[in-house]
Amino acid sequence: MNYYGSQISKLIEELSRLPGIGPKSAGRLAFHMINMPEEQVEQLAEAMLCARKNVRYCKECYTLTDQELCPVCASRERDHSTIMVVETARDLAAYEKTGKYNGVYHVLHGAISPMLGIGPNDIKLKELVERLRGEITEVIIATNSTLEGETTAMYISKLIKQSGIKVSRIASGVPVGGDLEYIDEVTLLRALEGRTEI
Ligand code: ZN
């Protein structure tokens, strides 16, 4: 039913496609936007478009960046021989926030999930293997403690073991089923420090 006129309905419809936004929140946001100064709406729209157009994968670690290399990969201060494997760019951000990890990352953009039909070729695994040809001494697997995260961790450790590179898994200080993004920094650090070789 079109209560509000087609343009408002269209805006509500588009907003409700975003993750975590149901029809009610979409309605609230739409009415908020309509009451915002036009300038501010333009800035918002421009920021969305610019980000969408310019953000790409870092050519080393595959996190999202607007440069060829992300700031971590571009830094000479970082230890490029230690790679922490995470599922998403948000997980990378969570570890960066602790300020205590000095290695580099590899972002898989997902995890293996036979249930959802996501196999090793659907995430950035080939790219990880490619990186291991360089001078890498340790791979820290920091995928989530979900079934998918654990499956992925096992797969990666088997894959890397043959190469003789040390493989470790973050400690289970991260709660089972836990999404790394929402875990506090202390817990993350404890998980990292308590990592064990697998
Ligand atoms: Zn990078």
Residues whose N, C-alpha, C, O or C-beta is under 5 A from the ligand:
A	BS01	ZN	C58 E60 C61 Y62 L69 C70 C73
